[in-house]
Amino acid sequence: MKLFVCVFDDSRLLPHFLSHYDRFGVTEYHIAAPPHLAAYVANTTRKRKAIQYNDFNVAGSFTGGVEAVTKMRELAQGLEEWVVIVDLDEFVEFPEPVTDLARKVEAEGGNIVRGVMYDRFAIDGHLKPFDDSSNLPALYPVRARFRSAVMRGNEFKGVLVKGLLKSQYAHHQFYDERPYSKLLDISHYKWNDRAIDRTRLAHEMCAAAGSPWDFDGEFTRVLNHYDQHGRFAWETFGGEIVGPAPETSTTRAGKENWMRRFLARASSART
């Protein structure tokens, strides 16, 4: 199974990304990256089958473009071939190996599997750094449908696609798609220690290029929320703890007790 992804400016997730998709049976990685990251990508993927492309517009992928992925697919994807298409910070929680899932979708007459984005946050809502040895689910144990609740954007993505279906809206939709009956979860590890700086950069790049991608204010809403609260106030947009939280057991009662104490502290800090 082939996977297509772009790396733009922040490549730190790549080791975690590769390990995640290895587990689900991805066997060949097609990676578009800028020339200055070519050596890093080559070294990180050296034990895997990986094809690297260093002359495509990966900057466009940072602000919602699909040019680089489309060109890679045109070069490497067969007309009837199933492939995985994701961003570097999107970790699809496949319920089984991707080849097994593709067979189930085929049996339904489908040609695409879609996922819904669950943004992941640190327990205190602040920007947390990570490294190659970090346990991402434990470091960012809160999940929320932030994209729809705060950004007011499209939170659905096509992640497993048969053939050269053309993207209609930045891989959120495809022309002639026949979606699988089940929707997958996508753990979105975007909101780390560089997230706000990268959001400001994306906003500036869109404005400079006259791009429509922030025409409805998605980036602006992220920045306004963070500036207002000084953190990602996940309790205000439906966040839930799905990993172990400090000072709690892993039981539901323990998480609820911690949540009550956390909200009391947050309310006190605001006043």
C-alpha positions in Angstrom: 0.0 0.0 0.0 1.4 3.4 -1.0 1.0 6.6 1.0 1.4 10.2 -0.3 2.4 13.1 2.0 4.1 16.5 1.9 6.7 17.9 4.3 6.9 21.6 4.4 8.8 23.4 7.2 8.3 21.3 10.3 9.5 17.7 9.8 9.6 16.6 13.4 6.5 14.4 13.2 7.9 12.3 10.4 9.4 9.5 12.7 6.1 9.2 14.6 4.1 9.4 11.3 6.1 6.5 9.7 5.8 4.3 12.7 2.1 4.9 12.9 1.4 4.0 9.3 3.9 1.1 9.3 1.5 -0.6 11.9 -1.4 -0.5 9.4 0.4 -2.0 6.5 1.7 0.9 4.5 4.7 -0.4 2.6 5.7 2.5 0.3 6.0 6.2 1.1 5.9 9.0 -1.5 7.1 12.2 0.1 7.4 15.7 -1.3 9.8 17.9 0.6 11.8 21.0 0.0 15.5 20.5 -1.0 16.8 21.6 2.4 15.0 18.7 4.1 16.0 16.1 1.5 18.8 14.7 3.6 16.7 14.5 6.8 13.8 12.7 5.0 16.2 10.3 3.3 17.9 9.5 6.6 14.6 9.1 8.5 13.1 6.8 5.8 16.3 4.8 5.1 14.9 1.5 6.5 11.7 1.8 4.4 10.8 1.9 0.7 10.4 5.6 0.2 10.4 7.8 -3.0 11.3 11.4 -2.4 10.3 14.4 -4.6 12.2 17.7 -4.1 11.0 19.9 -6.9 7.3 20.2 -6.2 5.4 23.1 -4.6 5.2 21.8 -1.0 4.6 25.4 0.2 1.2 25.2 -1.4 0.3 22.1 0.8 0.9 24.3 3.9 -2.0 26.5 3.0 -4.4 23.9 1.6 -3.0 23.2 -1.8 -2.9 19.8 -3.4 -0.5 20.4 -6.3 2.4 18.3 -4.9 0.3 15.3 -3.9 -1.6 15.4 -7.2 1.7 15.3 -9.2 3.0 12.4 -7.1 -0.2 10.5 -7.6 -0.1 11.0 -11.3 3.4 9.6 -11.4 3.0 6.7 -9.0 -0.6 5.7 -8.5 -2.3 3.1 -10.7 -5.8 3.7 -12.2 -7.4 1.2 -9.9 -4.9 1.3 -7.1 -5.9 2.1 -3.5 -3.6 4.6 -1.7 -3.5 6.5 1.6 -3.5 10.4 1.3 -2.8 12.3 4.5 -1.0 15.4 5.9 2.0 14.9 8.1 0.0 15.8 11.2 -2.9 13.5 10.4 -2.8 10.0 12.1 -5.7 8.0 10.9 -6.9 5.4 13.4 -7.5 2.6 11.0 -9.5 -0.3 12.6 -7.4 -2.9 10.7 -4.7 -3.1 8.0 -5.4 -0.8 5.1 -5.4 -3.6 2.6 -8.1 -5.5 4.5 -10.2 -2.3 4.8 -9.8 -1.6 1.1 -11.4 -5.0 0.4 -14.4 -4.2 2.6 -14.9 -0.9 0.8 -14.6 -2.6 -2.6 -17.4 -5.1 -1.5 -19.6 -2.1 -0.8 -18.9 -0.5 -4.1 -17.1 2.4 -2.6 -14.0 4.1 -3.8 -13.0 6.3 -0.8 -12.8 6.1 3.0 -13.3 9.4 4.8 -12.2 10.4 8.3 -13.2 13.1 10.8 -10.6 15.3 12.3 -10.1 15.1 16.1 -7.6 17.8 17.1 -5.3 16.7 20.0 -4.2 19.1 22.8 -2.1 19.1 25.9 -4.0 18.7 29.1 -3.4 22.3 30.2 -4.1 23.6 26.7 -0.6 25.1 26.3 1.8 24.5 23.5 3.9 21.5 24.3 7.1 20.4 22.5 7.9 16.8 21.6 10.8 14.8 20.3 11.4 11.4 18.6 10.8 9.5 21.9 7.6 11.3 22.9 4.3 9.3 23.4 2.0 11.6 21.4 -1.3 10.3 22.7 -0.1 10.7 26.3 1.5 14.1 25.6 -1.7 15.4 23.9 -4.4 13.4 25.7 -7.3 15.7 24.9 -9.3 15.5 21.7 -11.9 17.8 20.3 -13.6 18.6 17.0 -11.9 21.9 17.0 -12.0 22.4 13.3 -15.7 22.5 13.2 -16.4 24.1 16.7 -13.9 26.9 16.5 -12.4 27.2 13.0 -15.8 26.5 11.4 -14.1 24.6 8.7 -14.6 21.2 6.9 -13.4 18.5 9.4 -13.8 15.6 7.0 -11.0 14.2 4.8 -10.6 11.5 2.2 -7.8 9.3 3.5 -8.0 6.0 1.6 -8.7 6.5 -2.1 -9.1 4.2 -5.1 -7.6 5.4 -8.4 -6.9 8.9 -9.6 -10.0 10.6 -8.1 -9.4 14.4 -8.4 -9.6 16.5 -5.2 -12.5 18.9 -5.1 -11.6 20.7 -1.9 -8.1 20.0 -0.6 -8.7 16.3 0.0 -11.8 17.1 2.0 -13.9 16.0 -1.0 -13.2 14.3 -4.3 -15.1 14.3 -7.6 -17.1 11.1 -8.2 -16.5 9.8 -4.7 -18.5 6.9 -3.3 -17.7 6.9 0.4 -17.5 3.9 2.6 -20.3 3.5 5.1 -18.1 3.9 8.1 -16.3 7.1 9.1 -12.8 6.8 10.7 -11.2 9.0 13.4 -8.2 11.1 12.5 -5.9 12.1 15.4 -4.6 15.6 14.4 -1.3 16.4 16.1 -1.1 19.9 14.9 -1.2 21.9 18.1 2.3 21.6 19.4 4.9 24.2 20.5 5.2 25.7 17.0 1.5 25.7 16.2 0.7 29.4 16.7 3.7 30.7 14.8 2.9 28.3 11.9 -0.8 29.5 12.0 0.4 33.1 11.7 2.7 32.1 8.9 -0.1 30.3 7.0 -2.4 33.3 7.5 0.3 35.6 6.1 1.1 33.3 3.2 -2.6 33.2 2.2 -2.9 37.0 2.4 0.2 37.5 0.3 -0.9 35.1 -2.4 -4.5 36.3 -2.5 -5.4 32.7 -1.6 -9.1 32.0 -0.7 -8.1 29.5 2.0 -8.6 32.0 4.8 -11.4 33.9 3.2 -13.8 32.7 5.9 -11.4 33.4 8.7 -10.4 29.9 9.9 -6.8 30.9 10.8 -8.0 34.2 12.3 -10.4 32.3 14.6 -7.6 30.1 15.8 -5.4 33.1 16.6 -8.3 35.0 18.3 -9.2 32.0 20.5 -5.6 31.5 21.6 -5.0 35.2 22.2 -8.3 35.4 24.2 -7.5 32.5 26.5 -3.7 32.3 26.4 -4.1 28.6 25.6 -6.4 26.2 23.8 -9.3 26.3 26.2 -10.6 22.9 25.2 -13.3 22.9 27.8 -15.1 25.6 25.9 -15.3 23.6 22.6 -16.2 20.1 23.7 -12.8 18.6 24.5 -12.6 15.3 26.2 -9.7 13.4 27.9 -9.0 10.2 26.0 -5.5 9.6 27.5 -4.2 9.5 31.0 -4.4 12.9 32.8 -2.1 14.1 35.6 -3.3 13.4 39.1 -6.0 10.9 38.0 -6.5 7.3 37.5 -7.5 6.1 34.1 -11.1 5.5 35.3 -13.9 7.6 34.1 -14.6 8.8 37.6 -11.0 9.8 38.0 -11.0 11.8 34.8 -14.3 13.5 35.8 -12.8 14.5 39.2 -9.7 15.9 37.6 -11.9 17.8 35.1 -13.9 19.5 37.8 -10.7 20.6 39.5 -9.2 21.8 36.2 -12.2 23.8 35.3 -12.3 25.4 38.8 -8.6 26.4 38.4 -9.2 27.8 34.9 -12.2 29.8 36.0 -10.3 31.2 38.9 -7.4 32.2 36.7 -9.7 34.1 34.3 -11.2 36.1 37.1 
